[in-house]
Amino acid sequence: MIDYFFLPFTGMILGFILGRRITVKLNVWFYLVVGLVVGYLLGSLPYYNFPLSYSFLFSLVGLLIGNLTVRDKK
């Protein structure tokens, strides 16, 4: 099970690090909706049953969480 989620969690950690470096306020709802559409269009890897790209969605969520933590402190 850890093998299936290694890349998505790595993407989430990298997205969090990059999100902390971005100082511009991001519109969270816009990026979530666009991220869901792009994740659906990317499709899933062959061993997933859910039709979304977990790696892309987890990195997007990490980016948004990282940006929200920096934005609240300023």
CHARMM-style PDB file with segment names, atoms N, HN, CA, C and O in Angstrom:
ATOM      1  N   MET     1       0.821  -1.199   0.000  1.00  0.00      PROA
ATOM      2  CA  MET     1       0.000   0.000   0.000  1.00  0.00      PROA
ATOM      3  C   MET     1       0.860   1.258   0.000  1.00  0.00      PROA
ATOM      4  O   MET     1       0.504   2.253  -0.631  1.00  0.00      PROA
ATOM      5  N   ILE     2       1.984   1.220   0.698  1.00  0.00      PROA
ATOM      6  HN  ILE     2       2.274   0.412   1.210  1.00  0.00      PROA
ATOM      7  CA  ILE     2       2.849   2.392   0.750  1.00  0.00      PROA
ATOM      8  C   ILE     2       3.430   2.697  -0.629  1.00  0.00      PROA
ATOM      9  O   ILE     2       3.721   3.854  -0.936  1.00  0.00      PROA
ATOM     10  N   ASP     3       3.602   1.667  -1.462  1.00  0.00      PROA
ATOM     11  HN  ASP     3       3.366   0.727  -1.212  1.00  0.00      PROA
ATOM     12  CA  ASP     3       4.157   1.885  -2.788  1.00  0.00      PROA
ATOM     13  C   ASP     3       3.219   2.700  -3.671  1.00  0.00      PROA
ATOM     14  O   ASP     3       3.679   3.482  -4.503  1.00  0.00      PROA
ATOM     15  N   TYR     4       1.916   2.527  -3.499  1.00  0.00      PROA
ATOM     16  HN  TYR     4       1.543   1.892  -2.823  1.00  0.00      PROA
ATOM     17  CA  TYR     4       0.960   3.231  -4.336  1.00  0.00      PROA
ATOM     18  C   TYR     4       0.876   4.714  -4.004  1.00  0.00      PROA
ATOM     19  O   TYR     4       0.596   5.531  -4.881  1.00  0.00      PROA
ATOM     20  N   PHE     5       1.112   5.062  -2.764  1.00  0.00      PROA
ATOM     21  HN  PHE     5       1.340   4.398  -2.051  1.00  0.00      PROA
ATOM     22  CA  PHE     5       0.948   6.449  -2.348  1.00  0.00      PROA
ATOM     23  C   PHE     5       2.263   7.167  -2.095  1.00  0.00      PROA
ATOM     24  O   PHE     5       2.255   8.277  -1.564  1.00  0.00      PROA
ATOM     25  N   PHE     6       3.392   6.571  -2.457  1.00  0.00      PROA
ATOM     26  HN  PHE     6       3.399   5.669  -2.888  1.00  0.00      PROA
ATOM     27  CA  PHE     6       4.674   7.232  -2.248  1.00  0.00      PROA
ATOM     28  C   PHE     6       4.792   8.487  -3.103  1.00  0.00      PROA
ATOM     29  O   PHE     6       5.140   9.550  -2.590  1.00  0.00      PROA
ATOM     30  N   LEU     7       4.511   8.379  -4.387  1.00  0.00      PROA
ATOM     31  HN  LEU     7       4.228   7.515  -4.803  1.00  0.00      PROA
ATOM     32  CA  LEU     7       4.621   9.543  -5.273  1.00  0.00      PROA
ATOM     33  C   LEU     7       3.595  10.633  -4.968  1.00  0.00      PROA
ATOM     34  O   LEU     7       3.965  11.807  -4.974  1.00  0.00      PROA
ATOM     35  N   PRO     8       2.328  10.312  -4.703  1.00  0.00      PROA
ATOM     36  CA  PRO     8       1.401  11.391  -4.342  1.00  0.00      PROA
ATOM     37  C   PRO     8       1.802  12.131  -3.068  1.00  0.00      PROA
ATOM     38  O   PRO     8       1.686  13.355  -3.012  1.00  0.00      PROA
ATOM     39  N   PHE     9       2.272  11.415  -2.044  1.00  0.00      PROA
ATOM     40  HN  PHE     9       2.367  10.421  -2.089  1.00  0.00      PROA
ATOM     41  CA  PHE     9       2.677  12.100  -0.814  1.00  0.00      PROA
ATOM     42  C   PHE     9       3.970  12.886  -1.010  1.00  0.00      PROA
ATOM     43  O   PHE     9       4.148  13.942  -0.404  1.00  0.00      PROA
ATOM     44  N   THR    10       4.868  12.382  -1.846  1.00  0.00      PROA
ATOM     45  HN  THR    10       4.723  11.524  -2.338  1.00  0.00      PROA
ATOM     46  CA  THR    10       6.064  13.149  -2.180  1.00  0.00      PROA
ATOM     47  C   THR    10       5.670  14.418  -2.925  1.00  0.00      PROA
ATOM     48  O   THR    10       6.230  15.485  -2.672  1.00  0.00      PROA
ATOM     49  N   GLY    11       4.717  14.313  -3.834  1.00  0.00      PROA
ATOM     50  HN  GLY    11       4.262  13.446  -4.040  1.00  0.00      PROA
ATOM     51  CA  GLY    11       4.218  15.493  -4.537  1.00  0.00      PROA
ATOM     52  C   GLY    11       3.561  16.482  -3.598  1.00  0.00      PROA
ATOM     53  O   GLY    11       3.680  17.693  -3.785  1.00  0.00      PROA
ATOM     54  N   MET    12       2.862  15.972  -2.581  1.00  0.00      PROA
ATOM     55  HN  MET    12       2.766  14.989  -2.429  1.00  0.00      PROA
ATOM     56  CA  MET    12       2.227  16.866  -1.612  1.00  0.00      PROA
ATOM     57  C   MET    12       3.278  17.613  -0.795  1.00  0.00      PROA
ATOM     58  O   MET    12       3.122  18.807  -0.536  1.00  0.00      PROA
ATOM     59  N   ILE    13       4.329  16.938  -0.393  1.00  0.00      PROA
ATOM     60  HN  ILE    13       4.455  15.969  -0.604  1.00  0.00      PROA
ATOM     61  CA  ILE    13       5.392  17.593   0.370  1.00  0.00      PROA
ATOM     62  C   ILE    13       6.100  18.635  -0.487  1.00  0.00      PROA
ATOM     63  O   ILE    13       6.361  19.744  -0.021  1.00  0.00      PROA
ATOM     64  N   LEU    14       6.412  18.293  -1.730  1.00  0.00      PROA
ATOM     65  HN  LEU    14       6.200  17.392  -2.108  1.00  0.00      PROA
ATOM     66  CA  LEU    14       7.049  19.268  -2.619  1.00  0.00      PROA
ATOM     67  C   LEU    14       6.115  20.433  -2.932  1.00  0.00      PROA
ATOM     68  O   LEU    14       6.559  21.578  -3.012  1.00  0.00      PROA
ATOM     69  N   GLY    15       4.831  20.150  -3.109  1.00  0.00      PROA
ATOM     70  HN  GLY    15       4.470  19.219  -3.044  1.00  0.00      PROA
ATOM     71  CA  GLY    15       3.858  21.221  -3.326  1.00  0.00      PROA
ATOM     72  C   GLY    15       3.757  22.138  -2.127  1.00  0.00      PROA
ATOM     73  O   GLY    15       3.624  23.352  -2.285  1.00  0.00      PROA
ATOM     74  N   PHE    16       3.817  21.574  -0.921  1.00  0.00      PROA
ATOM     75  HN  PHE    16       3.925  20.588  -0.793  1.00  0.00      PROA
ATOM     76  CA  PHE    16       3.785  22.385   0.298  1.00  0.00      PROA
ATOM     77  C   PHE    16       5.005  23.297   0.370  1.00  0.00      PROA
ATOM     78  O   PHE    16       4.886  24.472   0.716  1.00  0.00      PROA
ATOM     79  N   ILE    17       6.168  22.760   0.046  1.00  0.00      PROA
ATOM     80  HN  ILE    17       6.265  21.805  -0.234  1.00  0.00      PROA
ATOM     81  CA  ILE    17       7.395  23.568   0.070  1.00  0.00      PROA
ATOM     82  C   ILE    17       7.314  24.684  -0.962  1.00  0.00      PROA
ATOM     83  O   ILE    17       7.658  25.828  -0.664  1.00  0.00      PROA
ATOM     84  N   LEU    18       6.867  24.369  -2.161  1.00  0.00      PROA
ATOM     85  HN  LEU    18       6.588  23.439  -2.403  1.00  0.00      PROA
ATOM     86  CA  LEU    18       6.735  25.402  -3.192  1.00  0.00      PROA
ATOM     87  C   LEU    18       5.647  26.407  -2.844  1.00  0.00      PROA
ATOM     88  O   LEU    18       5.792  27.597  -3.124  1.00  0.00      PROA
ATOM     89  N   GLY    19       4.568  25.947  -2.240  1.00  0.00      PROA
ATOM     90  HN  GLY    19       4.451  24.981  -2.012  1.00  0.00      PROA
ATOM     91  CA  GLY    19       3.484  26.846  -1.852  1.00  0.00      PROA
ATOM     92  C   GLY    19       3.911  27.846  -0.797  1.00  0.00      PROA
ATOM     93  O   GLY    19       3.406  28.968  -0.767  1.00  0.00      PROA
ATOM     94  N   ARG    20       4.829  27.458   0.063  1.00  0.00      PROA
ATOM     95  HN  ARG    20       5.239  26.546   0.038  1.00  0.00      PROA
ATOM     96  CA  ARG    20       5.335  28.386   1.078  1.00  0.00      PROA
ATOM     97  C   ARG    20       6.218  29.458   0.453  1.00  0.00      PROA
ATOM     98  O   ARG    20       6.386  30.534   1.027  1.00  0.00      PROA
ATOM     99  N   ARG    21       6.779  29.179  -0.709  1.00  0.00      PROA
ATOM    100  HN  ARG    21       6.642  28.305  -1.176  1.00  0.00      PROA
ATOM    101  CA  ARG    21       7.639  30.152  -1.388  1.00  0.00      PROA
ATOM    102  C   ARG    21       6.833  31.167  -2.205  1.00  0.00      PROA
ATOM    103  O   ARG    21       7.348  32.236  -2.534  1.00  0.00      PROA
ATOM    104  N   ILE    22       5.606  30.856  -2.529  1.00  0.00      PROA
ATOM    105  HN  ILE    22       5.188  29.988  -2.262  1.00  0.00      PROA
ATOM    106  CA  ILE    22       4.761  31.757  -3.317  1.00  0.00      PROA
ATOM    107  C   ILE    22       4.119  32.758  -2.370  1.00  0.00      PROA
ATOM    108  O   ILE    22       3.443  32.373  -1.417  1.00  0.00      PROA
ATOM    109  N   THR    23       4.331  34.044  -2.632  1.00  0.00      PROA
ATOM    110  HN  THR    23       4.880  34.357  -3.407  1.00  0.00      PROA
ATOM    111  CA  THR    23       3.802  35.069  -1.733  1.00  0.00      PROA
ATOM    112  C   THR    23       2.513  35.695  -2.244  1.00  0.00      PROA
ATOM    113  O   THR    23       1.868  36.449  -1.515  1.00  0.00      PROA
ATOM    114  N   VAL    24       2.128  35.403  -3.463  1.00  0.00      PROA
ATOM    115  HN  VAL    24       2.651  34.791  -4.056  1.00  0.00      PROA
ATOM    116  CA  VAL    24       0.900  35.949  -4.039  1.00  0.00      PROA
ATOM    117  C   VAL    24      -0.287  35.166  -3.490  1.00  0.00      PROA
ATOM    118  O   VAL    24      -0.218  33.944  -3.358  1.00  0.00      PROA
ATOM    119  N   LYS    25      -1.376  35.866  -3.170  1.00  0.00      PROA
ATOM    120  HN  LYS    25      -1.432  36.859  -3.278  1.00  0.00      PROA
ATOM    121  CA  LYS    25      -2.582  35.180  -2.705  1.00  0.00      PROA
ATOM    122  C   LYS    25      -3.203  34.404  -3.864  1.00  0.00      PROA
ATOM    123  O   LYS    25      -3.484  34.969  -4.921  1.00  0.00      PROA
ATOM    124  N   LEU    26      -3.411  33.125  -3.658  1.00  0.00      PROA
ATOM    125  HN  LEU    26      -3.183  32.666  -2.800  1.00  0.00      PROA
ATOM    126  CA  LEU    26      -4.030  32.287  -4.677  1.00  0.00      PROA
ATOM    127  C   LEU    26      -5.516  32.137  -4.376  1.00  0.00      PROA
ATOM    128  O   LEU    26      -5.913  31.996  -3.219  1.00  0.00      PROA
ATOM    129  N   ASN    27      -6.328  32.170  -5.418  1.00  0.00      PROA
ATOM    130  HN  ASN    27      -6.006  32.285  -6.358  1.00  0.00      PROA
ATOM    131  CA  ASN    27      -7.754  31.925  -5.273  1.00  0.00      PROA
ATOM    132  C   ASN    27      -7.954  30.416  -5.132  1.00  0.00      PROA
ATOM    133  O   ASN    27      -7.867  29.677  -6.112  1.00  0.00      PROA
ATOM    134  N   VAL    28      -8.219  29.973  -3.924  1.00  0.00      PROA
ATOM    135  HN  VAL    28      -8.290  30.573  -3.128  1.00  0.00      PROA
ATOM    136  CA  VAL    28      -8.241  28.542  -3.611  1.00  0.00      PROA
ATOM    137  C   VAL    28      -9.318  27.807  -4.394  1.00  0.00      PROA
ATOM    138  O   VAL    28      -9.050  26.736  -4.938  1.00  0.00      PROA
ATOM    139  N   TRP    29     -10.514  28.347  -4.465  1.00  0.00      PROA
ATOM    140  HN  TRP    29     -10.731  29.217  -4.023  1.00  0.00      PROA
ATOM    141  CA  TRP    29     -11.615  27.645  -5.140  1.00  0.00      PROA
ATOM    142  C   TRP    29     -11.353  27.496  -6.628  1.00  0.00      PROA
ATOM    143  O   TRP    29     -11.661  26.456  -7.210  1.00  0.00      PROA
ATOM    144  N   PHE    30     -10.783  28.529  -7.255  1.00  0.00      PROA
ATOM    145  HN  PHE    30     -10.532  29.374  -6.782  1.00  0.00      PROA
ATOM    146  CA  PHE    30     -10.468  28.448  -8.680  1.00  0.00      PROA
ATOM    147  C   PHE    30      -9.460  27.332  -8.942  1.00  0.00      PROA
ATOM    148  O   PHE    30      -9.641  26.525  -9.854  1.00  0.00      PROA
ATOM    149  N   TYR    31      -8.399  27.290  -8.140  1.00  0.00      PROA
ATOM    150  HN  TYR    31      -8.252  27.945  -7.399  1.00  0.00      PROA
ATOM    151  CA  TYR    31      -7.370  26.279  -8.354  1.00  0.00      PROA
ATOM    152  C   TYR    31      -7.862  24.872  -8.025  1.00  0.00      PROA
ATOM    153  O   TYR    31      -7.419  23.910  -8.652  1.00  0.00      PROA
ATOM    154  N   LEU    32      -8.761  24.734  -7.063  1.00  0.00      PROA
ATOM    155  HN  LEU    32      -9.121  25.516  -6.554  1.00  0.00      PROA
ATOM    156  CA  LEU    32      -9.312  23.412  -6.771  1.00  0.00      PROA
ATOM    157  C   LEU    32     -10.191  22.901  -7.906  1.00  0.00      PROA
ATOM    158  O   LEU    32     -10.112  21.729  -8.273  1.00  0.00      PROA
ATOM    159  N   VAL    33     -11.023  23.769  -8.462  1.00  0.00      PROA
ATOM    160  HN  VAL    33     -11.087  24.721  -8.164  1.00  0.00      PROA
ATOM    161  CA  VAL    33     -11.897  23.351  -9.569  1.00  0.00      PROA
ATOM    162  C   VAL    33     -11.067  23.019 -10.802  1.00  0.00      PROA
ATOM    163  O   VAL    33     -11.281  21.989 -11.442  1.00  0.00      PROA
ATOM    164  N   VAL    34     -10.120  23.893 -11.134  1.00  0.00      PROA
ATOM    165  HN  VAL    34      -9.946  24.730 -10.615  1.00  0.00      PROA
ATOM    166  CA  VAL    34      -9.263  23.630 -12.296  1.00  0.00      PROA
ATOM    167  C   VAL    34      -8.410  22.385 -12.050  1.00  0.00      PROA
ATOM    168  O   VAL    34      -8.185  21.596 -12.968  1.00  0.00      PROA
ATOM    169  N   GLY    35      -7.936  22.205 -10.816  1.00  0.00      PROA
ATOM    170  HN  GLY    35      -8.120  22.846 -10.070  1.00  0.00      PROA
ATOM    171  CA  GLY    35      -7.147  21.021 -10.482  1.00  0.00      PROA
ATOM    172  C   GLY    35      -7.934  19.738 -10.615  1.00  0.00      PROA
ATOM    173  O   GLY    35      -7.397  18.730 -11.072  1.00  0.00      PROA
ATOM    174  N   LEU    36      -9.203  19.755 -10.224  1.00  0.00      PROA
ATOM    175  HN  LEU    36      -9.639  20.575  -9.852  1.00  0.00      PROA
ATOM    176  CA  LEU    36     -10.042  18.565 -10.395  1.00  0.00      PROA
ATOM    177  C   LEU    36     -10.251  18.237 -11.867  1.00  0.00      PROA
ATOM    178  O   LEU    36     -10.235  17.068 -12.255  1.00  0.00      PROA
ATOM    179  N   VAL    37     -10.447  19.266 -12.687  1.00  0.00      PROA
ATOM    180  HN  VAL    37     -10.460  20.215 -12.372  1.00  0.00      PROA
ATOM    181  CA  VAL    37     -10.632  19.037 -14.122  1.00  0.00      PROA
ATOM    182  C   VAL    37      -9.352  18.476 -14.737  1.00  0.00      PROA
ATOM    183  O   VAL    37      -9.397  17.505 -15.492  1.00  0.00      PROA
ATOM    184  N   VAL    38      -8.212  19.086 -14.413  1.00  0.00      PROA
ATOM    185  HN  VAL    38      -8.175  19.875 -13.799  1.00  0.00      PROA
ATOM    186  CA  VAL    38      -6.940  18.610 -14.962  1.00  0.00      PROA
ATOM    187  C   VAL    38      -6.617  17.210 -14.443  1.00  0.00      PROA
ATOM    188  O   VAL    38      -6.131  16.367 -15.198  1.00  0.00      PROA
ATOM    189  N   GLY    39      -6.882  16.957 -13.160  1.00  0.00      PROA
ATOM    190  HN  GLY    39      -7.276  17.642 -12.547  1.00  0.00      PROA
ATOM    191  CA  GLY    39      -6.654  15.624 -12.604  1.00  0.00      PROA
ATOM    192  C   GLY    39      -7.516  14.569 -13.275  1.00  0.00      PROA
ATOM    193  O   GLY    39      -7.079  13.433 -13.460  1.00  0.00      PROA
ATOM    194  N   TYR    40      -8.740  14.937 -13.641  1.00  0.00      PROA
ATOM    195  HN  TYR    40      -9.096  15.859 -13.491  1.00  0.00      PROA
ATOM    196  CA  TYR    40      -9.612  13.997 -14.351  1.00  0.00      PROA
ATOM    197  C   TYR    40      -9.100  13.749 -15.768  1.00  0.00      PROA
ATOM    198  O   TYR    40      -9.105  12.615 -16.247  1.00  0.00      PROA
ATOM    199  N   LEU    41      -8.656  14.819 -16.437  1.00  0.00      PROA
ATOM    200  HN  LEU    41      -8.652  15.740 -16.048  1.00  0.00      PROA
ATOM    201  CA  LEU    41      -8.167  14.666 -17.804  1.00  0.00      PROA
ATOM    202  C   LEU    41      -6.845  13.897 -17.856  1.00  0.00      PROA
ATOM    203  O   LEU    41      -6.576  13.195 -18.831  1.00  0.00      PROA
ATOM    204  N   LEU    42      -6.018  14.025 -16.812  1.00  0.00      PROA
ATOM    205  HN  LEU    42      -6.237  14.596 -16.020  1.00  0.00      PROA
ATOM    206  CA  LEU    42      -4.776  13.248 -16.774  1.00  0.00      PROA
ATOM    207  C   LEU    42      -5.051  11.764 -16.608  1.00  0.00      PROA
ATOM    208  O   LEU    42      -4.289  10.923 -17.087  1.00  0.00      PROA
ATOM    209  N   GLY    43      -6.131  11.451 -15.936  1.00  0.00      PROA
ATOM    210  HN  GLY    43      -6.750  12.133 -15.547  1.00  0.00      PROA
ATOM    211  CA  GLY    43      -6.499  10.049 -15.738  1.00  0.00      PROA
ATOM    212  C   GLY    43      -5.717   9.417 -14.607  1.00  0.00      PROA
ATOM    213  O   GLY    43      -4.850  10.043 -13.998  1.00  0.00      PROA
ATOM    214  N   SER    44      -6.035   8.189 -14.345  1.00  0.00      PROA
ATOM    215  HN  SER    44      -6.740   7.680 -14.839  1.00  0.00      PROA
ATOM    216  CA  SER    44      -5.383   7.489 -13.241  1.00  0.00      PROA
ATOM    217  C   SER    44      -4.286   6.588 -13.778  1.00  0.00      PROA
ATOM    218  O   SER    44      -4.228   6.276 -14.967  1.00  0.00      PROA
ATOM    219  N   LEU    45      -3.427   6.185 -12.872  1.00  0.00      PROA
ATOM    220  HN  LEU    45      -3.474   6.439 -11.906  1.00  0.00      PROA
ATOM    221  CA  LEU    45      -2.446   5.181 -13.240  1.00  0.00      PROA
ATOM    222  C   LEU    45      -3.169   3.845 -13.349  1.00  0.00      PROA
ATOM    223  O   LEU    45      -4.262   3.699 -12.801  1.00  0.00      PROA
ATOM    224  N   PRO    46      -2.602   2.886 -14.029  1.00  0.00      PROA
ATOM    225  CA  PRO    46      -3.333   1.631 -14.291  1.00  0.00      PROA
ATOM    226  C   PRO    46      -3.792   0.875 -13.048  1.00  0.00      PROA
ATOM    227  O   PRO    46      -4.746   0.102 -13.133  1.00  0.00      PROA
ATOM    228  N   TYR    47      -3.156   1.066 -11.910  1.00  0.00      PROA
ATOM    229  HN  TYR    47      -2.381   1.694 -11.841  1.00  0.00      PROA
ATOM    230  CA  TYR    47      -3.531   0.267 -10.749  1.00  0.00      PROA
ATOM    231  C   TYR    47      -4.471   0.988  -9.801  1.00  0.00      PROA
ATOM    232  O   TYR    47      -4.725   0.499  -8.701  1.00  0.00      PROA
ATOM    233  N   TYR    48      -4.987   2.128 -10.197  1.00  0.00      PROA
ATOM    234  HN  TYR    48      -4.780   2.525 -11.091  1.00  0.00      PROA
ATOM    235  CA  TYR    48      -5.967   2.833  -9.370  1.00  0.00      PROA
ATOM    236  C   TYR    48      -7.357   2.645  -9.961  1.00  0.00      PROA
ATOM    237  O   TYR    48      -7.504   2.545 -11.179  1.00  0.00      PROA
ATOM    238  N   ASN    49      -8.365   2.595  -9.120  1.00  0.00      PROA
ATOM    239  HN  ASN    49      -8.245   2.676  -8.131  1.00  0.00      PROA
ATOM    240  CA  ASN    49      -9.744   2.487  -9.590  1.00  0.00      PROA
ATOM    241  C   ASN    49     -10.409   3.841  -9.718  1.00  0.00      PROA
ATOM    242  O   ASN    49     -11.395   3.974 -10.443  1.00  0.00      PROA
ATOM    243  N   PHE    50      -9.893   4.852  -9.031  1.00  0.00      PROA
ATOM    244  HN  PHE    50      -9.093   4.743  -8.442  1.00  0.00      PROA
ATOM    245  CA  PHE    50     -10.468   6.190  -9.049  1.00  0.00      PROA
ATOM    246  C   PHE    50      -9.955   6.925 -10.286  1.00  0.00      PROA
ATOM    247  O   PHE    50      -8.748   6.918 -10.526  1.00  0.00      PROA
ATOM    248  N   PRO    51     -10.822   7.561 -11.082  1.00  0.00      PROA
ATOM    249  CA  PRO    51     -10.392   8.104 -12.375  1.00  0.00      PROA
ATOM    250  C   PRO    51      -9.694   9.462 -12.307  1.00  0.00      PROA
ATOM    251  O   PRO    51      -9.814  10.251 -13.244  1.00  0.00      PROA
ATOM    252  N   LEU    52      -8.971   9.755 -11.226  1.00  0.00      PROA
ATOM    253  HN  LEU    52      -8.874   9.113 -10.465  1.00  0.00      PROA
ATOM    254  CA  LEU    52      -8.239  11.016 -11.119  1.00  0.00      PROA
ATOM    255  C   LEU    52      -6.769  10.736 -10.862  1.00  0.00      PROA
ATOM    256  O   LEU    52      -6.404   9.677 -10.353  1.00  0.00      PROA
ATOM    257  N   SER    53      -5.934  11.694 -11.219  1.00  0.00      PROA
ATOM    258  HN  SER    53      -6.230  12.555 -11.632  1.00  0.00      PROA
ATOM    259  CA  SER    53      -4.504  11.576 -10.967  1.00  0.00      PROA
ATOM    260  C   SER    53      -4.215  11.997  -9.529  1.00  0.00      PROA
ATOM    261  O   SER    53      -4.263  13.183  -9.203  1.00  0.00      PROA
ATOM    262  N   TYR    54      -3.916  11.028  -8.674  1.00  0.00      PROA
ATOM    263  HN  TYR    54      -3.877  10.064  -8.938  1.00  0.00      PROA
ATOM    264  CA  TYR    54      -3.627  11.324  -7.272  1.00  0.00      PROA
ATOM    265  C   TYR    54      -2.386  12.197  -7.127  1.00  0.00      PROA
ATOM    266  O   TYR    54      -2.360  13.099  -6.290  1.00  0.00      PROA
ATOM    267  N   SER    55      -1.369  11.942  -7.922  1.00  0.00      PROA
ATOM    268  HN  SER    55      -1.390  11.208  -8.602  1.00  0.00      PROA
ATOM    269  CA  SER    55      -0.120  12.700  -7.802  1.00  0.00      PROA
ATOM    270  C   SER    55      -0.360  14.177  -8.066  1.00  0.00      PROA
ATOM    271  O   SER    55       0.135  15.030  -7.329  1.00  0.00      PROA
ATOM    272  N   PHE    56      -1.112  14.482  -9.107  1.00  0.00      PROA
ATOM    273  HN  PHE    56      -1.514  13.790  -9.706  1.00  0.00      PROA
ATOM    274  CA  PHE    56      -1.388  15.878  -9.430  1.00  0.00      PROA
ATOM    275  C   PHE    56      -2.245  16.530  -8.352  1.00  0.00      PROA
ATOM    276  O   PHE    56      -1.958  17.651  -7.932  1.00  0.00      PROA
ATOM    277  N   LEU    57      -3.282  15.853  -7.904  1.00  0.00      PROA
ATOM    278  HN  LEU    57      -3.515  14.943  -8.245  1.00  0.00      PROA
ATOM    279  CA  LEU    57      -4.175  16.440  -6.904  1.00  0.00      PROA
ATOM    280  C   LEU    57      -3.483  16.637  -5.561  1.00  0.00      PROA
ATOM    281  O   LEU    57      -3.689  17.663  -4.913  1.00  0.00      PROA
ATOM    282  N   PHE    58      -2.671  15.685  -5.133  1.00  0.00      PROA
ATOM    283  HN  PHE    58      -2.504  14.852  -5.660  1.00  0.00      PROA
ATOM    284  CA  PHE    58      -1.971  15.829  -3.860  1.00  0.00      PROA
ATOM    285  C   PHE    58      -0.957  16.963  -3.916  1.00  0.00      PROA
ATOM    286  O   PHE    58      -0.805  17.702  -2.944  1.00  0.00      PROA
ATOM    287  N   SER    59      -0.257  17.112  -5.050  1.00  0.00      PROA
ATOM    288  HN  SER    59      -0.381  16.512  -5.840  1.00  0.00      PROA
ATOM    289  CA  SER    59       0.693  18.218  -5.159  1.00  0.00      PROA
ATOM    290  C   SER    59      -0.037  19.556  -5.199  1.00  0.00      PROA
ATOM    291  O   SER    59       0.466  20.542  -4.661  1.00  0.00      PROA
ATOM    292  N   LEU    60      -1.200  19.613  -5.818  1.00  0.00      PROA
ATOM    293  HN  LEU    60      -1.609  18.812  -6.255  1.00  0.00      PROA
ATOM    294  CA  LEU    60      -1.993  20.842  -5.825  1.00  0.00      PROA
ATOM    295  C   LEU    60      -2.483  21.183  -4.423  1.00  0.00      PROA
ATOM    296  O   LEU    60      -2.431  22.343  -4.016  1.00  0.00      PROA
ATOM    297  N   VAL    61      -2.954  20.191  -3.685  1.00  0.00      PROA
ATOM    298  HN  VAL    61      -2.996  19.248  -4.016  1.00  0.00      PROA
ATOM    299  CA  VAL    61      -3.409  20.428  -2.312  1.00  0.00      PROA
ATOM    300  C   VAL    61      -2.244  20.887  -1.438  1.00  0.00      PROA
ATOM    301  O   VAL    61      -2.406  21.795  -0.623  1.00  0.00      PROA
ATOM    302  N   GLY    62      -1.078  20.275  -1.598  1.00  0.00      PROA
ATOM    303  HN  GLY    62      -0.946  19.538  -2.261  1.00  0.00      PROA
ATOM    304  CA  GLY    62       0.104  20.706  -0.850  1.00  0.00      PROA
ATOM    305  C   GLY    62       0.494  22.132  -1.178  1.00  0.00      PROA
ATOM    306  O   GLY    62       0.874  22.894  -0.289  1.00  0.00      PROA
ATOM    307  N   LEU    63       0.405  22.500  -2.451  1.00  0.00      PROA
ATOM    308  HN  LEU    63       0.096  21.881  -3.173  1.00  0.00      PROA
ATOM    309  CA  LEU    63       0.715  23.867  -2.863  1.00  0.00      PROA
ATOM    310  C   LEU    63      -0.245  24.864  -2.234  1.00  0.00      PROA
ATOM    311  O   LEU    63       0.180  25.913  -1.751  1.00  0.00      PROA
ATOM    312  N   LEU    64      -1.528  24.548  -2.233  1.00  0.00      PROA
ATOM    313  HN  LEU    64      -1.873  23.695  -2.625  1.00  0.00      PROA
ATOM    314  CA  LEU    64      -2.519  25.456  -1.655  1.00  0.00      PROA
ATOM    315  C   LEU    64      -2.383  25.548  -0.140  1.00  0.00      PROA
ATOM    316  O   LEU    64      -2.519  26.636   0.420  1.00  0.00      PROA
ATOM    317  N   ILE    65      -2.120  24.436   0.532  1.00  0.00      PROA
ATOM    318  HN  ILE    65      -2.010  23.553   0.077  1.00  0.00      PROA
ATOM    319  CA  ILE    65      -1.938  24.471   1.986  1.00  0.00      PROA
ATOM    320  C   ILE    65      -0.697  25.276   2.346  1.00  0.00      PROA
ATOM    321  O   ILE    65      -0.719  26.070   3.287  1.00  0.00      PROA
ATOM    322  N   GLY    66       0.381  25.075   1.604  1.00  0.00      PROA
ATOM    323  HN  GLY    66       0.399  24.430   0.840  1.00  0.00      PROA
ATOM    324  CA  GLY    66       1.595  25.851   1.847  1.00  0.00      PROA
ATOM    325  C   GLY    66       1.376  27.330   1.639  1.00  0.00      PROA
ATOM    326  O   GLY    66       1.887  28.147   2.405  1.00  0.00      PROA
ATOM    327  N   ASN    67       0.622  27.688   0.614  1.00  0.00      PROA
ATOM    328  HN  ASN    67       0.207  27.025  -0.008  1.00  0.00      PROA
ATOM    329  CA  ASN    67       0.331  29.098   0.361  1.00  0.00      PROA
ATOM    330  C   ASN    67      -0.566  29.681   1.434  1.00  0.00      PROA
ATOM    331  O   ASN    67      -0.386  30.835   1.821  1.00  0.00      PROA
ATOM    332  N   LEU    68      -1.525  28.917   1.923  1.00  0.00      PROA
ATOM    333  HN  LEU    68      -1.671  27.979   1.609  1.00  0.00      PROA
ATOM    334  CA  LEU    68      -2.419  29.417   2.972  1.00  0.00      PROA
ATOM    335  C   LEU    68      -1.687  29.625   4.291  1.00  0.00      PROA
ATOM    336  O   LEU    68      -2.024  30.547   5.035  1.00  0.00      PROA
ATOM    337  N   THR    69      -0.697  28.795   4.600  1.00  0.00      PROA
ATOM    338  HN  THR    69      -0.423  28.046   3.995  1.00  0.00      PROA
ATOM    339  CA  THR    69       0.041  28.981   5.854  1.00  0.00      PROA
ATOM    340  C   THR    69       0.885  30.239   5.816  1.00  0.00      PROA
ATOM    341  O   THR    69       1.030  30.909   6.838  1.00  0.00      PROA
ATOM    342  N   VAL    70       1.440  30.575   4.673  1.00  0.00      PROA
ATOM    343  HN  VAL    70       1.322  30.030   3.842  1.00  0.00      PROA
ATOM    344  CA  VAL    70       2.239  31.799   4.558  1.00  0.00      PROA
ATOM    345  C   VAL    70       1.331  33.012   4.512  1.00  0.00      PROA
ATOM    346  O   VAL    70       1.646  34.046   5.101  1.00  0.00      PROA
ATOM    347  N   ARG    71       0.214  32.899   3.823  1.00  0.00      PROA
ATOM    348  HN  ARG    71      -0.042  32.060   3.344  1.00  0.00      PROA
ATOM    349  CA  ARG    71      -0.684  34.039   3.662  1.00  0.00      PROA
ATOM    350  C   ARG    71      -1.288  34.460   4.992  1.00  0.00      PROA
ATOM    351  O   ARG    71      -1.504  35.653   5.205  1.00  0.00      PROA
ATOM    352  N   ASP    72      -1.566  33.530   5.888  1.00  0.00      PROA
ATOM    353  HN  ASP    72      -1.391  32.561   5.714  1.00  0.00      PROA
ATOM    354  CA  ASP    72      -2.177  33.874   7.169  1.00  0.00      PROA
ATOM    355  C   ASP    72      -1.213  34.597   8.094  1.00  0.00      PROA
ATOM    356  O   ASP    72      -1.653  35.357   8.956  1.00  0.00      PROA
ATOM    357  N   LYS    73       0.084  34.385   7.944  1.00  0.00      PROA
ATOM    358  HN  LYS    73       0.442  33.768   7.243  1.00  0.00      PROA
ATOM    359  CA  LYS    73       1.059  35.001   8.836  1.00  0.00      PROA
ATOM    360  C   LYS    73       1.358  36.447   8.478  1.00  0.00      PROA
ATOM    361  O   LYS    73       1.849  37.197   9.321  1.00  0.00      PROA
ATOM    362  N   LYS    74       1.074  36.854   7.251  1.00  0.00      PROA
ATOM    363  HN  LYS    74       0.674  36.245   6.566  1.00  0.00      PROA
ATOM    364  CA  LYS    74       1.399  38.225   6.826  1.00  0.00      PROA
ATOM    365  C   LYS    74       0.262  39.170   7.091  1.00  0.00      PROA
ATOM    366  OT1 LYS    74       0.367  40.360   6.795  1.00  0.00      PROA
TER     367      LYS     74
END
